Amino acid sequence: MNDSNKNNNREDIQNERKKATFVPEDMILYLYGKTLMEKKRKISKDLASNPDFNREDLCFLSGVDLYKKHFEMFLKIVKYAGENNYGPADILMIRERVIHFFLFFLFLF
């Protein structure tokens, strides 16, 4: 996809968002409920500020190193979840936010 198509797609999405007849925040509350939404926000904020979950170097890792990093990251997720009294469903949510990003890079190799 060339840059002009990306810009057109971005503009299309922005235009559709402007035409939306609902408040996105209300939709999120309706779909997930206030408690889960607050938990997701807290987890996202924690992950973004925690250097253990830094993903900046992924582009420079070999496939083998990326695979190892994936498992190291999962162990860190389990540790983080235990320290914050999160259950199995929360671990899966955290895993989605962190590891699926890794899987994208794994399939590039």
Secondary structure, 3 states (H helix, E strand, C coil): CCHHHHHHHHHHHHHHHHHCCCCHHHHHHHHHCHHHHHHHHHHHHHHHHCHHHCCHHHHHCCHHHHHHHHHHHHHHHHHHHHHCCCCHHHHHHHHHHHHHHHHHHHCCC
